[in-house]
Amino acid sequence: MISPPLTDARDALSVARRMKDFPSSFSPMLVKELRQGMRTHLFTVAFILLQSVMVLSLLAGLADPSSPAVDGFFWFFIVITLLIVQPLRGFNALSSEYLLNTMDLIQLTRLDSWRITVGKWSALNAQTLLFLTGVMPYLVMRYFLGNVDFITDLTGLLFLGLGSGLASAIAIGCSAFRQVVLRGVLLIAFGIGFVLLYVTIQTTLLRSGWGGSRLATMGLTAISLLYGSFFFLSFGASRIAPLSENHSTRKRLVALGFTALALGFLWFDIEWAVLTVVGLILSFACVDALTEPLPVYSKVLEPFRRHPLGRLGASFLAPGWLGGICFFLICFGIFTSFAWFVNRTSSSSPFPTGDPIAFATFLLSWANLFLFPLILIHLFFPRHASGSFTFGIYTFIQGCALLLTIMTATLAEALNRFDHLIFALVPIPSILLVAVENGGANDGYKLIYLATALLTLLIGIAVPLLRQRAAVSEFVRHLKRR
């Protein structure tokens, strides 16, 4: 449709002003998404409803300032808006570009996949910032009405903003997959973990006092939220990027950097919280590294060939699951060393104590959780072992393994006398973890579990490398080429 001609200079000036409603330094994707997002009925209705609910909660607070129900009513709608409504708007953020056949046009511009993903995420969070700004006056008025801790409320609102950023990053990262079912399953799984994290944060905030341990825990939580946002944005960007782009090196170095930053909180005597955060950071990084498609080696290995140290770094920093296996072994070594140190120095331990065999079996089985799906993928789905759908198959196998573990654990509990025999007959990593956690096994079963865990680790490394010998040869050839 042809636009009507401009009748006079005032029309031209009006158009020019509308085109300059955002600074030129802003990302084009951010400007595009902001313009489209703030015109939607969902944003308008959500903003008006939130303001209406804030007014109602303020009036209810005037009637009964000390009522817990009023406080819960106030925070409930803020949580719903920031942690559910806003993030779900990113459910189709990247996949919609494929459905509308606009992704190729966007990638023809100077915008790379990282700027595309971050632009969409920034637009969502800019709108979230408007919601937070709209809530702030009511937070201040609640303070003057009495019976509320303004610092605690402000801290809670800050963490809600960070949590909304993480939830939006999860939704946008998962939207890189075109399969609606896969996106839905991932959102449900990550949503459950997100709820558990949110409950932990709220429990920490509701404690009395502002001691060093509480502040350190909150700082560690903030690190987790920041890394989670970065990870899922990088995850989505790498899944829509051409195979000639290298996002893996940055993702893995950032994961190691955040791990070192989290280890610095050991000074505050919260070693188990640090161990949990380090485990989460390394786990997400390893799953992503092990399921990456193989890139165009002639392009991505060029920076690594310039120096001998670069060639060494390519073994665990190069894109694709080949470098991901070496990166996984490094992460496993870091986590094992840290777990052994904490297990030796801490009085309370979630690991098996006083039994080196059980401790080794536990750590090996935990590592095998990541490698076990690769064995099945490379044995039975070799055509998809190096493609973009590897992550979908990986997720499906993990779900089946979880279901099998629940069924086996239920059967072992019903047949209590034969529980370890049942565990030994189905020795997948998740079941071995249950067996070690239950305890009570004799030395024979312990050795069987340990041998099975070691064998699974070796098979998990050997099978992908042997089944994809051509890919390994291509990697070595391009790395040695001058």
N, C-alpha and C positions, 0 to 999 in steps of 0.2 A: 504494500500500500504506500503510495507516494504522499509525503507530508505536504500540507498546504504551504504555499509560499509566505515568507515573512512580509507583512504589510508595511511596517515602518521600523525605525531604529529602536523603538521601545521593545518590540517583540524580539529583536536580535539581542538586545541587552538582557532581557529576561532569560532567554535561552543560555546566554553566556554565564549568567549568575547561577543557573541551575547546574551547569556543567562544572562549576567551581565550588560546589557545596562541600567537597572534601579537599584537603591539601594534595598537591601532586606527589608528595613524598609517600602517601599511603599506597599500599599494594593494590593493584587493580582488582584482584580477587576479593580483597577486604571491602573495597568500595562497592563492588557489584553485589556481594552477599548482604551488606548492610542495607543497601537500597531496597533489595528484594525482601529481606527479612523483616524490616520494620514496616513494610506495607501489608504484611499478612494479617489476616483476621485473628490468628492464634496469638500473635504477640500483643495486639491491641486489647483483645479480650482478657488475656492473662494479666496484663498490667492493670487494667481497670478493676478486675476482680480482686487482685492482691491489695490494691489501695482500699477497696471497699471493706475487705476483711480486716485490714489494719485499723480502720476507723471503728469497726464493730468491736474488735478486741480491746481497743483503747477505751471505748465506752463501758465495756464489761469490766475493765480494770478499775474504772472510777467507782463502780458499784461494789466491787470486792477485790481490792488490790492484792491480797495475799492468797487468792485462790489458785491452786496448781492447775485447775482446769482452764482458767483464763490464760495462764502461761503456756500450757500445751496447745491451746487453740491458736495463740499468736505464732508459735514456732512451726506448727504443723503445716500451715499453708505456705510459709516461707520455704520449708524443706521440699514440699511438693513442687513448688514452682521452680526452685533452683536445681534440685537433684533429679527431677523426673520430667517435667514439662520441657524445660529448656534443652537438656541433653537429647531427648527423643526427637527434637527437630533436626538433629544431625544424623538420624538413622539412614536417610537416603542421600546424604551430602555428596558422596563421591559416586555412588552407583547411579544416581539420577543423571549425571553427566554422560554415562554410557548409554542409558536408556534414551536420552534425548539426542544422542550422537553428537555431542558437543565437546567430548573429551579430546578428540583429535585436533579440533580447532584450537582449544586452549593450549595444548602442548605444542602447537606450531608457533606460539608466541614465545617471548623470552621467559615466561614463567615455567620453572621446573616443578616437579611433583611436590617438593617440600614447600614451596611458596604457595602452591594451590591448596594444599592441606592446611597449612598454617593460616592462610587467608580465610578459609571457611571457619576454622576454629576461632580465630580472632573476632570474626563478625558475631559469632554466637556469644562469646564472652563479653564483647562490647555491649550487647543487649542485656546480658546478665548484670553488668555493671550498672545499667540503668535501673534494674530491679533493686539492686543493693542500695543505690543512692535514694531510691524512693522509700526504702524501709528505714533509713537512718533517722529521719525526724521522729518517727514513732518510737524508735529505740531510745532517743533522748527524752521524749515525753514520758515513757515508762519509768525512766530513772527519776524524774522529778515527782512522779506519783508515789514513789517509794517501793520498798520491799523487793528491789531487783539490784543485782550487782552489775553495774554498767560495764566494767572491765571484762567480766566473764561473758556478758552478752555480746560485747564487741568482738571478743576473741572467737566466740562461737560463730558470729556472722562472717568473720574473716575466713575461718575454716570451711564454712559453707560455700563461700566464694571459691576457695581452692578446690573443694570437693566438686563443685559444679564444673570447674575447668577440667578436672580429671574425668568426670562422667561424660562431658561433651567430647573429650579426646577419645574416650572409649567408643562412643557412638560413631564418631567420624572415622576412627581407625577401622572399625568393623564394617563400615559402609563401603570399604574398598572392594568387598566381595559382592559379586552380582547375585549370588544365590540368597534368596530371602530367608530360607530355612537356616542356612549356616549363620547368617547375620543374627537371626533371632536366637539361636542356640548360644552363640558367643555372648550376646547381650545379657541373656538370662544368667549364664555362668559368671560373667564378670559382675553382673548386678548383685548376685548373692555375695560375692567377695567384697563388693563395695559397701553393702549394708553392714557386713561384719566390721569392716574398717570404720565406718561411721559410728557404730555403736561403741567401738573402742575409744574413738575420739571423744564422744560425748561423756563416757565414763571418766576419762581423764580430766575433762573440763569441769565436771561436777565435783571433783575432789576439792577439799578445803586446802587453802594455803597455796603459796606460790614458791615452793621450795625448788632447789636445783634439780631434783629428780623429775619433778613435774614439767618444768621448763624444758629439760633435756628431752623428755618424751614427746612434748609438743613439737620441738625442733626436729626430732627424728621423724615425726609424722608429716611435718611440712616437707621434708626431704622426700619422703615416700610419694606424696601427692605430686610434687614437682617432677620427679623422675617418671611417675606413671603417666603424667600428661605428655612428657617428651617421648616416652616409649611408644604410646599408642599413635601419636601423630607421625612419628618416624615409621611405625609399622604400616600405617595407611599409605604414607608417601612412597615407601619402597614397593608396595604391592601394585601401585598404579604407574610406577616409573618404568621407562624403557630399560631393557636389560643391559644397556651400555652405561647406565648411571650407577654410581657407587654410593649407597647410603649406609652400607654395613659397617664400614670402618668407623664412621662417626658414632653409630649406635653402640658398637662394642666398646669403644674408648670411653664414651659417656657412661656406660654401665660400670666399667672399672673405676672411673672417677667418682661416681656416686657411691660405689662400694667403699672406696678409701675414705670418703667424707663420712659415711655412716660409721666406719670403724673408729673415727675420732671421738664418737660419743661414748666409747668405753671408759673414758675418764670419769663419767658421771655414774658409774656403777649400775648401769642398766643393760648388762651384757646380753640378757635373753631377748630384750626388745631389739637390740642391735643385731643379734643373730637372726631374728625373724625378718628384719628389713633387708639384711644382706642376702638371705635366702630368697626373698621375693624378687629382689633386683636381678640376681644372677639367674633365677629360674626363668623369668620372662625373657631375659636376653638370650638364654640358651635355647628356649623353644623357638624363638624367632630365627636364631642362627641355624638351627638344625632343619628348618622347613623352608629356607630360602631357595628359590629357583637358581639354577646355574646361570651366570651372566655371560656376556660376550667377553671372553678373557682377553682378546687382543686389545680391547679398549680399557677395561678396568684394571688390568695388571701393569699398564704402562708406567704409572707413578712408582710402583714397587720395584721395577727393574733398574732404577737409577742408582741404587746403592745396595751393598750386600746386606745391611741391616733391614732395608726395605723388603728384600726377598725373604728374609727370615720372618718379618712381620706379616708378609702375605699369607703365611701358613695358617694364621688364625684371624687375620683382619680382612682378608679378601672376601668379596661377596660370594654367596652360595653356601650350600651345606658342606662342601669340602672344607672350606675354612672354618665353617661352623663346628665341625667335629673337633678340631684342634682347640678352638675357643672354648668349647664345652669342657675339654679335659683341663684347661687352665682354670676355669671357674670351679670345676670339681675339686681341684687341688687347693684353691683358695678356701673354699667352704669347708673342706675336710680338715685343713689345718686349723681354721678358726674354731670349728666345732670341737676338735680334740682339745684345744687350749681351754675353751670355756668349760668343757666337761671335766677337765682336771682341776680347774680353779674354783668352780662354783659349787655351793653346797647342795642346791636343788637342780636336778637335771632331767629334761624330758627324754634323754637318750638312755639306753641300757648302761647302767653303771656296774663296775666290778666284773664285767664280762667282756673281754676284748673281742671275742668271736662274735658275740651279739652286736656289739658296737660297730664292728667292721661290716657285718651283714646288713645292718640298718643303713649305713651310709652308702654301701654299694647298691642296695635295693632302691634307695632314693635316687641315685644317679641313673639306675636302669629304667626308672619311670620315664625318663626323657628319651632313652635310646630304644626301648622295646618297640614302639610303633615304627621306628625306622627299619627294623628287621622285617616286619610284615610288609611294609610299603615296598622295599627293594626286592623282596622275594615274590610277592604276588601282584604288585602294581608297578612293575619297572617302567612302564611308559609314562606314569605320572610321578616318578621319583624325582625328577628334576624340573617339574613344571610349576605353574602357578597354583594348581589345585592340590599340591602336596599338603598344605596346611589343613585343607578340608578333610582329607583322608586321615591325617594325623589326629585331628579332633574327634573324628568318628571312632577311631581305634581306641583312643583314651576313654571315650564314653562307654564303649563296649567292655573295656577292661574294668572300669568302675562298677558296671552292672554285674559282671562276673565276680568281682571281689565281694560285693554285698551278698550275693547268693551263696558264695562259698563260705563266707564268715558266718552267715545264718545257719548253714548246714553244720559247720563245725561246732557252733554253740549248741545246736540241738543234740549232736552226737559228741558229747564232751569227752568221752573216753578215747575217741579216735580223731581228735581235732588236728594234731600234728601230722597224722597220716594223711588226712585230707589236704592239709596245706602242702605237704610234700608231693602229692599227686598233681597239684595245679600250681607249679612254682613260678608264676609270673611275678614281676617285681612288687606290685601292689599287695598281693597275697602274702609274699614274704615279709613285707612291712607289718601286716597284721599278725603274722606268726611271731615275729620278734617282739612286737608290742605285748602280745598275750603272755609271753614267757612260759616257763614250766617245761620247756623241751629238754630232753636228755642230750648227752654229748653227741650221740649219733645223729640226731635230727639237726643239731646245731651245725655240725660239719657238712651235712647235706645242704642246708640252707646257704652256708658260706660258699661252698663249691658251686652251687647253682648261680649265686649272685656273681661270682667271678667269671663263670662261663658266659653268662648273659652279657656282662660288660664287654668281654672280648668279642663275642659274636656281634654285638651291637656296633662295634667299631669295624670289624672285618667285613661283614656282609655288604654294607654299602660301598666300601672301597673296592671289593672284588667284583661286585655286580656292575659297577660303573667304572670299569678299568679304562675305558676309552676317555671318559671325562677326566680321570686322574692324569692320564698321559697328556691330554690337551692342556691341562693346568700346568704341568711341569714344563712342557714344551714352550708355552708362551711366557712362563716365568724366566726361563733361561735365555730366551731370545734377546739379542742385542738390539 
